[in-house]
């Protein structure tokens, strides 16, 4: 800022003094003319009159009074007492500068650096600023440091950090706060000097004591991070508060974080919210996000989804990833905003495009399911692939499904196995189970029952009932594992107790046969019943068989018929066959060849050899249907082709004369 040079004139008898100085000035006294200009400029002993100040200083300047020359330059620069003229300002400032007046040299240097009154010339600017700086002119020293710090190859001078440090240090020693801060910064960063956090902090403290806002903030950061010494959150909070009180928005935000976390201050979520609000109102993005988060979670304020959504919108529009994702969730669930799947999809897409893995996974789900967006398997594959490549197990599993089922992509069990392997290694239970299935079946991988067993066990140990059942089956079949009925029973028990119908049936069989457990028909009945009640057809058949064939207290032909009928209605060929026998023999029901014929025919059509054989007899003898030797021959042949010897004998007997 330009200022006017002038003597400290007495305020006593200003009017008389003015008259005396006026008379001297009219007589051509150059010093009196200079002083008269000061009195007109300050309104001392006379009404302020900048035109008169300009006129008398000009007279004095023309007689070579240096300070008058400087003041005339200032008036022309500011346009005071006459028209603004940078050219005239430079002319008069040059005269004063040539006489060694530091203020003029400093101002002249600034004008050359800015290209005011002359073509911009950094070399000339530096020349005049150095003249002033060498006289101890602190402002010139500060400006010179800045020019050397930045440098400008295009203007004929290079960056010179050593000179920047030199001049800033000169100004800092004179107490210039900006220079003290800059010297501190150079020590903190190790610019032209050996990095030294302690020395840097010392200079910061000098500047901070003069209310230098950046020094206060940076000291807060040093104490918070522990650079150059131990972390000191109390000191950090103190300096952040000083800067925050001066409206430094980063300091307001950082102070809010300390209150939220309880570092250096007592934890106070309400106080954190106050500081976040101050910074957020000045468009501090991180503060806006924390403010949104506070309203979202009810931290230091009553939970308010509407306020949270409003702040999230502002932050999301600035590209903040987590805000975009959370806003998408709010639109999906209707938290603080109306449910809007289009808006939700928009923000999920914005977050996903920036690499938010949950957003990518969710978009894949939406495009696959087609209930919130138009179904698009290509987009599902695209987003699941991105999430899968970054280790999201759920996405890896879903991607494997696309390859296994040939959805959008060519069916490729190798790729399915690859992605299942990735998810399984992260203990994703469904992937472990599905990978075991591929190893058991030899799809996309070499068939390997041991690997299948290993993955079934991993999933089973996490409680996957299908895996527990399959592992039990491998122990029973000795596939990849040594046959072990006891282990089989233990794994089947785990699945059965969780309500898995197939395991309940298999466990019932083990109790029925006494494999791995003590034979116990009551337990067999219990587990068959559990499974059958869930509609598991093999259990329904097993239950019917147990009631029919038991020779003890369990025998109950009415119950046997009931469960056989349920199984038969689900297409179980053995149950259909047994119902045919019950009706044929009249066991527990009235003998009925027509009904027997119906059930034998159902079972025979499913390829059951014994039913095919008996159906042949029914056609040959006309039981429950008209006699039909040709039909009898055909059914005998079907059974004989499966190795049924009695059917073969009857077939040969009937066809021997043909």
C-alpha positions as CSV (number, residue, x, y, z in Angstrom):
1,X,0.0,0.0,0.0
2,X,1.3,3.5,-0.9
3,X,1.7,6.0,1.9
4,X,2.6,9.7,2.0
5,X,5.9,10.9,3.3
6,X,5.7,13.9,5.6
7,X,6.9,15.4,8.9
8,X,5.1,14.9,12.2
9,X,3.9,18.5,12.6
10,X,2.7,19.8,15.9
11,X,-1.1,20.0,16.3
12,X,-0.8,23.1,18.5
13,X,-1.7,26.3,16.8
14,X,-2.4,24.6,13.5
15,X,-4.0,27.7,11.9
16,X,-1.1,30.0,12.8
17,X,1.4,27.4,11.7
18,X,-0.5,27.0,8.4
19,X,-0.4,30.7,7.7
20,X,3.3,30.9,8.5
21,X,4.1,27.9,6.2
22,X,1.9,29.3,3.5
23,X,3.9,32.6,3.5
24,X,7.2,30.7,3.4
25,X,5.9,28.6,0.5
26,X,4.9,31.6,-1.5
27,X,8.4,32.9,-1.1
28,X,9.7,29.7,-2.8
29,X,10.9,27.8,0.2
30,X,11.0,24.1,-1.0
31,X,10.8,22.6,2.5
32,X,7.9,24.9,3.4
33,X,6.1,23.9,0.2
34,X,6.6,20.2,1.1
35,X,5.2,20.8,4.6
36,X,2.3,22.8,3.2
37,X,1.4,19.9,0.9
38,X,1.3,17.6,4.0
39,X,-1.0,20.1,5.8
40,X,-3.4,20.2,2.9
41,X,-3.3,16.4,2.6
42,X,-4.0,15.8,6.3
43,X,-6.4,18.8,6.7
44,X,-4.1,20.3,9.4
45,X,-4.8,24.0,10.1
46,X,-6.9,24.1,6.9
47,X,-9.7,22.1,5.2
48,X,-8.3,19.0,3.5
49,X,-7.6,19.7,-0.2
50,X,-5.9,17.0,-2.2
51,X,-5.6,19.3,-5.2
52,X,-3.7,21.9,-3.2
53,X,-1.5,19.1,-1.6
54,X,-0.7,17.9,-5.1
55,X,0.1,21.5,-6.3
56,X,2.5,22.4,-3.4
57,X,4.2,19.0,-3.5
58,X,4.8,19.4,-7.2
59,X,6.5,22.8,-6.6
60,X,8.7,21.3,-3.9
61,X,9.5,18.2,-6.0
62,X,10.5,20.4,-8.9
63,X,13.1,22.0,-6.5
64,X,14.5,18.5,-5.8
65,X,12.9,17.6,-2.5
66,X,13.0,13.8,-2.6
67,X,10.0,13.1,-0.3
68,X,7.9,15.5,-2.3
69,X,8.9,13.7,-5.5
70,X,7.8,10.5,-3.9
71,X,4.5,11.9,-2.7
72,X,3.7,13.3,-6.1
73,X,4.3,9.9,-7.5
74,X,2.0,8.4,-5.0
75,X,-0.8,10.9,-5.8
76,X,-0.5,10.1,-9.5
77,X,-0.5,6.4,-8.8
78,X,-3.7,6.7,-6.7
79,X,-5.4,9.3,-8.8
80,X,-5.6,11.7,-5.8
81,X,-5.7,15.4,-6.4
82,X,-5.8,14.9,-10.1
83,X,-6.1,12.3,-12.8
84,X,-4.5,8.9,-12.3
85,X,-1.4,8.4,-14.3
86,X,1.0,5.5,-13.9
87,X,3.4,7.1,-16.3
88,X,3.6,10.3,-14.2
89,X,3.8,8.2,-11.1
90,X,6.8,6.3,-12.5
91,X,8.5,9.5,-13.6
92,X,8.4,11.1,-10.1
93,X,9.1,7.9,-8.2
94,X,12.1,7.3,-10.4
95,X,13.5,10.7,-9.4
96,X,13.1,9.9,-5.7
97,X,14.5,6.4,-6.2
98,X,17.5,7.7,-8.0
99,X,18.2,9.8,-4.9
100,X,18.2,6.6,-2.8
101,X,14.8,6.9,-1.2
102,X,13.9,3.4,-0.2
103,X,10.2,3.8,-0.3
104,X,10.4,5.1,-3.8
105,X,12.7,2.3,-4.9
106,X,10.3,-0.2,-3.4
107,X,7.3,1.3,-5.1
108,X,9.2,1.6,-8.4
109,X,10.2,-2.1,-8.2
110,X,6.5,-3.1,-7.7
111,X,5.4,-1.0,-10.7
112,X,8.0,-2.7,-12.9
113,X,6.9,-6.1,-11.7
114,X,3.3,-5.3,-12.4
115,X,3.9,-3.5,-15.7
116,X,2.3,-0.3,-14.5
117,X,3.6,2.9,-16.2
118,X,6.1,0.9,-18.2
119,X,6.5,-2.5,-19.8
120,X,6.7,-5.3,-17.3
121,X,10.3,-6.1,-16.4
122,X,11.2,-8.4,-13.6
123,X,14.9,-7.6,-13.9
124,X,14.2,-3.9,-13.3
125,X,11.8,-4.8,-10.6
126,X,14.4,-6.9,-8.8
127,X,17.1,-4.2,-9.4
128,X,15.0,-1.5,-7.6
129,X,13.7,-3.8,-4.9
130,X,17.2,-4.9,-4.0
131,X,18.3,-1.3,-3.7
132,X,15.5,-0.8,-1.2
133,X,16.1,-4.1,0.5
134,X,19.7,-3.4,1.0
135,X,18.7,-0.3,2.9
136,X,16.7,-2.6,5.2
137,X,13.3,-1.9,3.7
138,X,11.4,-4.9,5.1
139,X,8.5,-4.8,2.6
140,X,11.0,-4.9,-0.3
141,X,12.8,-7.8,1.3
142,X,9.5,-9.7,1.6
143,X,8.5,-9.0,-2.0
144,X,12.0,-9.9,-3.3
145,X,11.8,-13.2,-1.4
146,X,8.5,-13.9,-3.2
147,X,9.8,-13.2,-6.6
148,X,12.9,-15.3,-6.2
149,X,10.8,-18.1,-4.7
150,X,8.5,-18.2,-7.7
151,X,11.0,-17.3,-10.5
152,X,9.9,-16.6,-14.1
153,X,12.1,-18.0,-16.9
154,X,10.1,-16.1,-19.4
155,X,10.9,-12.8,-17.7
156,X,14.7,-13.3,-17.5
157,X,15.2,-14.5,-14.0
158,X,15.2,-18.0,-12.6
159,X,13.9,-19.3,-9.3
160,X,16.5,-18.9,-6.6
161,X,15.5,-20.4,-3.3
162,X,18.7,-19.4,-1.6
163,X,18.0,-15.7,-2.4
164,X,14.4,-16.2,-1.5
165,X,15.4,-17.5,1.9
166,X,18.0,-14.7,2.3
167,X,15.6,-11.8,1.8
168,X,12.7,-13.4,3.7
169,X,15.1,-14.0,6.6
170,X,16.1,-10.3,6.5
171,X,12.5,-9.3,6.7
172,X,11.6,-11.9,9.3
173,X,14.4,-10.6,11.6
174,X,12.6,-7.2,11.4
175,X,9.4,-8.8,12.6
176,X,7.5,-9.1,9.3
177,X,5.0,-11.8,10.0
178,X,4.6,-13.0,6.4
179,X,8.4,-13.3,6.1
180,X,8.6,-15.2,9.4
181,X,5.9,-17.6,8.1
182,X,7.7,-18.0,4.7
183,X,11.1,-18.7,6.4
184,X,9.4,-21.3,8.6
185,X,7.8,-22.9,5.5
186,X,11.2,-23.2,3.9
187,X,12.6,-25.0,6.9
188,X,9.6,-27.3,7.2
189,X,9.9,-28.3,3.5
190,X,13.7,-28.2,3.4
191,X,13.8,-25.7,0.6
192,X,17.4,-24.4,0.1
193,X,18.0,-25.2,3.8
194,X,18.3,-28.4,5.7
195,X,14.9,-29.6,6.7
196,X,14.3,-28.7,10.3
197,X,10.8,-28.9,11.8
198,X,11.9,-27.4,15.1
199,X,13.4,-24.3,13.5
200,X,10.5,-24.0,11.1
201,X,8.0,-24.2,14.0
202,X,10.0,-21.5,15.9
203,X,9.5,-19.1,12.9
204,X,5.8,-20.2,12.7
205,X,5.4,-19.3,16.3
206,X,6.9,-15.8,15.8
207,X,4.4,-15.2,13.0
208,X,1.5,-16.8,14.9
209,X,2.1,-14.5,17.8
210,X,1.4,-11.6,15.4
211,X,-2.0,-13.4,14.5
212,X,-0.6,-14.7,11.2
213,X,-3.4,-17.0,10.3
214,X,-1.5,-19.4,8.1
215,X,1.2,-19.8,10.7
216,X,-1.4,-20.6,13.3
217,X,-3.0,-23.2,11.1
218,X,0.3,-24.8,10.0
219,X,1.4,-25.0,13.6
220,X,-1.8,-26.8,14.4
221,X,-1.0,-29.3,11.6
222,X,2.5,-29.8,12.9
223,X,1.3,-30.5,16.4
224,X,-1.5,-32.8,15.2
225,X,0.8,-34.8,13.0
226,X,3.8,-34.8,15.3
227,X,6.2,-33.5,12.7
228,X,9.5,-32.7,14.4
229,X,8.4,-33.9,17.8
230,X,5.7,-35.7,19.7
231,X,2.1,-35.3,18.7
232,X,0.5,-32.7,20.9
233,X,-3.3,-32.5,20.3
234,X,-3.7,-29.9,23.0
235,X,-1.3,-27.5,21.2
236,X,-2.9,-28.5,17.9
237,X,-6.3,-27.5,19.2
238,X,-5.0,-24.2,20.6
239,X,-3.5,-23.1,17.3
240,X,-6.4,-24.4,15.2
241,X,-8.7,-22.3,17.5
242,X,-6.6,-19.2,16.9
243,X,-6.8,-19.6,13.1
244,X,-10.4,-20.7,13.3
245,X,-11.4,-17.6,15.2
246,X,-9.9,-15.6,12.3
247,X,-12.2,-17.6,9.9
248,X,-9.6,-20.0,8.5
249,X,-11.9,-22.6,7.1
250,X,-9.5,-25.5,7.2
251,X,-8.7,-24.7,10.8
252,X,-12.4,-24.7,11.6
253,X,-12.8,-28.1,10.0
254,X,-9.7,-29.5,11.7
255,X,-10.9,-28.2,15.1
256,X,-14.2,-29.8,14.5
257,X,-12.5,-33.2,13.8
258,X,-10.6,-32.8,17.1
259,X,-13.8,-32.2,19.0
260,X,-15.5,-35.2,17.2
261,X,-12.6,-37.5,18.1
262,X,-11.8,-36.1,21.5
263,X,-8.2,-35.3,20.7
264,X,-6.7,-32.4,22.7
265,X,-10.1,-31.4,23.9
266,X,-12.9,-33.2,25.6
267,X,-15.0,-35.0,23.1
268,X,-17.9,-32.8,22.2
269,X,-20.0,-33.7,19.2
270,X,-22.1,-30.6,19.5
271,X,-19.0,-28.4,19.4
272,X,-17.7,-30.4,16.5
273,X,-20.9,-29.7,14.7
274,X,-20.6,-25.9,15.3
275,X,-17.2,-25.8,13.7
276,X,-18.2,-28.0,10.8
277,X,-21.1,-25.7,10.2
278,X,-18.9,-22.6,10.1
279,X,-16.5,-24.2,7.6
280,X,-19.4,-25.8,5.6
281,X,-21.1,-22.4,5.3
282,X,-17.9,-21.3,3.5
283,X,-18.1,-24.3,1.1
284,X,-15.5,-26.4,2.8
285,X,-16.3,-29.8,1.2
286,X,-14.9,-32.0,3.9
287,X,-16.8,-30.1,6.6
288,X,-20.0,-30.3,4.5
289,X,-19.5,-34.1,4.4
290,X,-18.9,-34.4,8.1
291,X,-21.9,-32.2,8.7
292,X,-24.0,-34.5,6.5
293,X,-22.6,-37.5,8.3
294,X,-23.4,-36.0,11.7
295,X,-27.0,-35.4,10.7
296,X,-27.1,-38.8,9.1
297,X,-25.9,-40.6,12.2
298,X,-27.3,-38.3,14.9
299,X,-23.8,-37.2,16.1
300,X,-24.1,-34.1,18.3
301,X,-27.5,-33.4,16.9
302,X,-30.8,-35.1,16.6
303,X,-30.7,-37.5,13.6
304,X,-32.1,-35.7,10.6
305,X,-32.1,-37.4,7.2
306,X,-33.5,-34.4,5.5
307,X,-30.6,-32.2,6.6
308,X,-28.2,-35.0,5.9
309,X,-29.5,-35.4,2.4
310,X,-29.3,-31.7,1.6
311,X,-25.6,-31.6,2.7
312,X,-24.8,-34.8,0.9
313,X,-26.3,-33.4,-2.3
314,X,-23.9,-30.4,-2.1
315,X,-20.9,-32.6,-1.5
316,X,-21.9,-35.3,-4.0
317,X,-22.1,-32.6,-6.7
318,X,-18.5,-31.8,-5.9
319,X,-17.5,-35.4,-6.7
320,X,-17.0,-36.7,-3.1
321,X,-17.2,-40.5,-3.4
322,X,-18.7,-41.5,-0.1
323,X,-21.3,-38.7,-0.3
324,X,-22.4,-39.9,-3.8
325,X,-22.8,-43.5,-2.5
326,X,-24.7,-42.5,0.7
327,X,-27.0,-40.2,-1.3
328,X,-27.7,-43.1,-3.7
329,X,-28.6,-45.3,-0.7
330,X,-30.9,-42.6,0.7
331,X,-32.7,-42.3,-2.6
332,X,-33.1,-46.1,-2.7
333,X,-34.5,-46.3,0.8
334,X,-36.3,-43.0,0.9
335,X,-34.3,-41.6,3.8
336,X,-34.7,-37.8,3.9
337,X,-35.8,-37.9,0.3
338,X,-38.6,-39.5,-1.7
339,X,-37.7,-43.0,-3.0
340,X,-36.3,-42.4,-6.5
341,X,-34.6,-45.2,-8.2
342,X,-33.5,-43.0,-11.1
343,X,-31.7,-40.7,-8.8
344,X,-30.3,-43.6,-6.8
345,X,-29.0,-45.2,-10.0
346,X,-27.5,-41.8,-11.0
347,X,-25.5,-41.4,-7.8
348,X,-24.6,-45.1,-7.7
349,X,-23.2,-44.7,-11.2
350,X,-21.3,-41.5,-10.2
351,X,-19.7,-43.3,-7.3
352,X,-19.1,-46.5,-9.3
353,X,-17.3,-44.5,-12.0
354,X,-14.9,-43.3,-9.4
355,X,-14.2,-46.8,-8.2
356,X,-16.6,-47.2,-5.3
357,X,-16.8,-51.0,-5.0
358,X,-20.1,-51.3,-3.2
359,X,-21.7,-49.0,-5.7
360,X,-20.3,-51.1,-8.6
361,X,-21.6,-54.2,-6.9
362,X,-25.1,-52.7,-6.3
363,X,-25.4,-51.5,-9.9
364,X,-24.5,-55.0,-11.1
365,X,-27.3,-56.4,-8.9
366,X,-29.8,-53.8,-10.2
367,X,-29.1,-54.4,-13.8
368,X,-29.3,-58.2,-13.2
369,X,-32.5,-58.2,-11.2
370,X,-34.3,-55.6,-13.4
371,X,-36.7,-54.5,-10.7
372,X,-35.2,-51.0,-10.3
373,X,-33.6,-50.5,-13.7
374,X,-34.3,-52.0,-17.0
375,X,-32.6,-55.4,-17.0
376,X,-29.2,-55.4,-18.8
377,X,-26.9,-58.3,-18.4
378,X,-24.1,-56.5,-20.2
379,X,-24.2,-53.7,-17.6
380,X,-24.5,-56.3,-14.8
381,X,-21.4,-58.0,-16.2
382,X,-19.6,-54.7,-16.6
383,X,-20.1,-53.5,-13.0
384,X,-19.7,-56.9,-11.3
385,X,-16.4,-57.3,-13.2
386,X,-15.1,-54.0,-11.9
387,X,-16.0,-54.8,-8.3
388,X,-14.8,-58.4,-8.7
389,X,-11.4,-57.3,-10.0
390,X,-11.0,-55.3,-6.8
391,X,-11.8,-58.2,-4.5
392,X,-15.5,-57.8,-3.7
393,X,-16.4,-61.5,-3.0
394,X,-20.1,-61.1,-3.7
395,X,-19.4,-59.6,-7.1
396,X,-16.9,-62.4,-7.8
397,X,-19.6,-65.0,-6.9
398,X,-22.2,-63.3,-9.1
399,X,-19.8,-63.0,-12.0
400,X,-19.2,-66.8,-11.7
401,X,-22.9,-67.3,-12.1
402,X,-23.0,-65.5,-15.4
403,X,-20.2,-67.7,-16.7
404,X,-21.6,-70.9,-15.4
405,X,-25.1,-70.2,-16.8
406,X,-23.9,-68.5,-20.0
407,X,-25.7,-65.3,-19.3
408,X,-24.5,-62.5,-21.6
409,X,-21.2,-64.3,-21.9
410,X,-20.4,-67.7,-23.5
411,X,-20.8,-70.4,-21.0
412,X,-17.4,-71.0,-19.5
413,X,-17.0,-73.1,-16.4
414,X,-13.3,-72.3,-16.4
415,X,-14.0,-68.6,-15.8
416,X,-16.8,-69.6,-13.3
417,X,-14.3,-71.7,-11.4
418,X,-11.7,-68.9,-11.5
419,X,-14.1,-66.3,-9.9
420,X,-15.4,-68.8,-7.4
421,X,-11.8,-69.5,-6.4
422,X,-11.3,-65.8,-5.8
423,X,-14.4,-65.4,-3.7
424,X,-13.9,-68.7,-1.9
425,X,-10.4,-67.7,-0.7
426,X,-12.1,-64.8,1.0
427,X,-14.3,-67.2,2.9
428,X,-17.4,-66.4,0.9
429,X,-19.5,-69.3,1.9
430,X,-21.6,-69.7,-1.2
431,X,-18.5,-69.6,-3.4
432,X,-16.9,-72.3,-1.3
433,X,-19.9,-74.5,-1.8
434,X,-20.3,-73.8,-5.5
435,X,-16.6,-74.4,-6.1
436,X,-16.8,-77.7,-4.3
437,X,-19.6,-78.6,-6.7
438,X,-17.5,-77.9,-9.7
439,X,-14.7,-80.0,-8.4
440,X,-17.1,-82.8,-7.6
441,X,-18.6,-82.7,-11.1
442,X,-15.4,-81.8,-13.0
443,X,-16.8,-78.6,-14.5
444,X,-14.2,-76.0,-15.4
445,X,-11.6,-77.9,-13.3
446,X,-10.2,-81.4,-13.3
447,X,-12.6,-83.6,-11.3
448,X,-11.1,-83.8,-7.8
449,X,-13.1,-85.2,-4.9
450,X,-10.4,-84.3,-2.4
451,X,-10.6,-80.6,-3.4
452,X,-14.4,-80.8,-3.4
453,X,-14.2,-82.2,0.2
454,X,-11.9,-79.5,1.3
455,X,-14.2,-76.7,0.0
456,X,-17.3,-78.4,1.3
457,X,-15.6,-78.6,4.7
458,X,-14.7,-74.9,4.7
459,X,-18.2,-73.9,3.8
460,X,-19.6,-76.5,6.2
461,X,-17.6,-75.1,9.1
462,X,-19.2,-71.8,8.4
463,X,-22.6,-73.4,8.7
464,X,-23.5,-74.0,5.0
465,X,-26.1,-76.8,5.3
466,X,-25.7,-77.9,1.6
467,X,-22.0,-78.3,2.1
468,X,-22.5,-80.2,5.4
469,X,-24.8,-82.6,3.6
470,X,-22.5,-83.1,0.6
471,X,-19.5,-83.6,2.8
472,X,-21.4,-86.3,4.7
473,X,-22.2,-87.9,1.3
474,X,-18.5,-87.9,0.3
475,X,-17.6,-89.7,3.6
476,X,-20.4,-92.2,2.9
477,X,-19.2,-92.8,-0.7
478,X,-15.5,-92.7,0.1
479,X,-15.0,-90.1,-2.7
480,X,-11.8,-88.1,-2.0
481,X,-12.0,-89.2,1.6
482,X,-11.7,-92.5,3.4
483,X,-15.2,-94.0,4.1
484,X,-16.2,-92.8,7.5
485,X,-19.8,-93.4,8.6
486,X,-19.2,-91.6,11.9
487,X,-17.9,-88.4,10.2
488,X,-20.7,-88.7,7.7
489,X,-23.3,-88.8,10.4
490,X,-21.8,-85.9,12.2
491,X,-21.9,-83.6,9.2
492,X,-25.4,-84.8,8.2
493,X,-26.5,-84.1,11.8
494,X,-25.3,-80.5,11.5
495,X,-27.3,-79.9,8.3
496,X,-30.3,-81.8,9.6
497,X,-30.5,-79.7,12.7
498,X,-30.6,-76.6,10.6
499,X,-33.6,-78.0,8.7
500,X,-32.0,-79.2,5.5
501,X,-34.4,-81.7,4.2
502,X,-32.0,-83.8,2.2
503,X,-29.6,-84.1,5.2
504,X,-32.6,-85.1,7.4
505,X,-33.4,-87.8,5.0
506,X,-29.8,-89.0,4.7
507,X,-29.5,-89.0,8.5
508,X,-32.7,-91.0,8.8
509,X,-31.2,-93.6,6.4
510,X,-28.1,-93.9,8.6
511,X,-30.2,-94.4,11.7
512,X,-32.3,-96.9,9.8
513,X,-29.2,-98.9,8.8
514,X,-27.1,-98.2,11.8
515,X,-24.3,-96.6,9.8
516,X,-22.1,-94.3,11.9
517,X,-24.7,-94.3,14.6
518,X,-26.5,-96.9,16.7
519,X,-29.4,-98.3,14.7
520,X,-32.5,-96.6,15.9
521,X,-35.7,-96.8,13.9
522,X,-37.4,-94.2,16.1
523,X,-34.7,-91.7,15.2
524,X,-34.9,-92.8,11.5
525,X,-38.7,-92.1,11.7
526,X,-38.1,-88.8,13.4
527,X,-35.7,-87.5,10.7
528,X,-37.7,-89.0,7.8
529,X,-40.7,-87.2,9.2
530,X,-38.9,-83.9,9.4
531,X,-37.7,-84.2,5.8
532,X,-41.0,-85.5,4.5
533,X,-42.9,-82.6,6.1
534,X,-40.8,-80.3,3.9
535,X,-41.9,-82.2,0.8
536,X,-38.7,-84.1,0.3
537,X,-39.9,-86.9,-1.9
538,X,-37.3,-89.5,-1.0
539,X,-38.1,-89.0,2.7
540,X,-41.8,-89.4,1.9
541,X,-41.0,-92.7,0.1
542,X,-38.7,-93.8,3.0
543,X,-41.3,-93.0,5.6
544,X,-43.9,-95.0,3.7
545,X,-41.4,-97.9,3.3
546,X,-40.6,-97.8,7.0
547,X,-44.2,-98.0,8.0
548,X,-44.9,-100.7,5.5
549,X,-42.0,-103.1,6.0
550,X,-41.3,-102.8,9.8
551,X,-42.3,-105.9,11.6
552,X,-42.7,-104.2,15.0
553,X,-44.5,-101.3,16.5
554,X,-43.8,-99.0,13.6
555,X,-45.8,-101.0,11.1
556,X,-48.8,-99.0,10.0
557,X,-50.1,-99.7,6.5
558,X,-52.5,-96.7,6.6
559,X,-49.5,-94.3,7.2
560,X,-47.4,-96.2,4.6
561,X,-50.2,-95.6,2.0
562,X,-50.4,-91.9,3.0
563,X,-46.7,-91.2,2.5
564,X,-46.4,-93.4,-0.6
565,X,-49.3,-91.4,-2.2
566,X,-47.5,-88.1,-1.4
567,X,-44.3,-89.3,-3.0
568,X,-46.2,-90.8,-5.9
569,X,-47.9,-87.5,-6.6
570,X,-44.5,-86.0,-6.9
571,X,-43.5,-88.6,-9.5
572,X,-41.5,-90.9,-7.4
573,X,-41.4,-94.2,-9.4
574,X,-40.7,-96.4,-6.4
575,X,-43.6,-95.0,-4.5
576,X,-45.9,-95.5,-7.5
577,X,-44.6,-99.1,-7.8
578,X,-45.3,-99.8,-4.1
579,X,-48.8,-98.3,-4.4
580,X,-49.4,-100.6,-7.3
581,X,-48.4,-103.6,-5.2
582,X,-50.5,-102.5,-2.3
583,X,-53.6,-102.2,-4.5
584,X,-52.7,-105.4,-6.3
585,X,-52.3,-107.4,-3.1
586,X,-55.0,-105.6,-1.1
587,X,-52.6,-104.7,1.7
588,X,-54.4,-102.3,4.0
589,X,-56.8,-101.3,1.2
590,X,-59.4,-103.1,-0.8
591,X,-57.8,-105.0,-3.7
592,X,-58.1,-102.9,-6.8
593,X,-56.4,-104.0,-10.0
594,X,-57.5,-100.9,-11.9
595,X,-55.7,-98.7,-9.4
596,X,-52.8,-101.1,-9.3
597,X,-52.6,-100.9,-13.1
598,X,-52.5,-97.0,-13.0
599,X,-49.6,-96.9,-10.6
600,X,-47.6,-99.7,-12.3
601,X,-48.1,-97.8,-15.5
602,X,-46.8,-94.5,-14.0
603,X,-43.7,-96.3,-12.6
604,X,-43.1,-98.3,-15.8
605,X,-43.2,-95.2,-17.9
606,X,-40.4,-93.8,-15.7
607,X,-38.3,-96.9,-16.6
608,X,-38.7,-99.0,-13.4
609,X,-38.0,-102.6,-14.6
610,X,-40.2,-104.4,-12.0
611,X,-43.1,-102.2,-12.8
612,X,-42.6,-102.8,-16.5
613,X,-42.6,-106.5,-15.8
614,X,-45.8,-106.4,-13.7
615,X,-47.5,-104.1,-16.3
616,X,-46.7,-106.8,-18.9
617,X,-48.5,-109.4,-16.7
618,X,-51.5,-107.1,-16.2
619,X,-51.8,-106.7,-20.0
620,X,-51.2,-110.4,-20.6
621,X,-53.8,-111.5,-18.0
622,X,-56.2,-108.6,-18.3
623,X,-55.9,-107.4,-14.8
624,X,-57.3,-103.9,-14.3
625,X,-57.3,-103.4,-18.1
626,X,-58.2,-105.3,-21.3
627,X,-56.0,-108.2,-22.3
628,X,-53.4,-107.0,-24.8
629,X,-50.7,-109.5,-25.7
630,X,-48.8,-107.0,-27.9
631,X,-48.7,-104.5,-25.0
632,X,-47.6,-107.3,-22.7
633,X,-44.8,-108.2,-25.1
634,X,-43.6,-104.6,-25.4
635,X,-43.4,-104.1,-21.6
636,X,-41.7,-107.5,-21.0
637,X,-39.1,-106.4,-23.6
638,X,-38.5,-103.0,-21.9
639,X,-37.9,-104.8,-18.6
640,X,-35.8,-107.5,-20.2
641,X,-33.6,-104.9,-21.8
642,X,-32.8,-103.7,-18.3
643,X,-31.8,-107.3,-17.3
644,X,-35.0,-108.4,-15.7
645,X,-34.8,-112.2,-16.1
646,X,-38.5,-113.2,-15.4
647,X,-39.5,-110.5,-18.0
648,X,-37.1,-112.0,-20.5
649,X,-38.5,-115.5,-20.0
650,X,-42.1,-114.4,-20.5
651,X,-41.0,-112.2,-23.5
652,X,-39.3,-115.2,-25.1
653,X,-42.3,-117.4,-24.3
654,X,-44.7,-115.1,-26.0
655,X,-42.6,-114.4,-29.0
656,X,-41.3,-117.9,-29.6
657,X,-44.2,-118.8,-31.9
658,X,-44.1,-115.6,-33.9
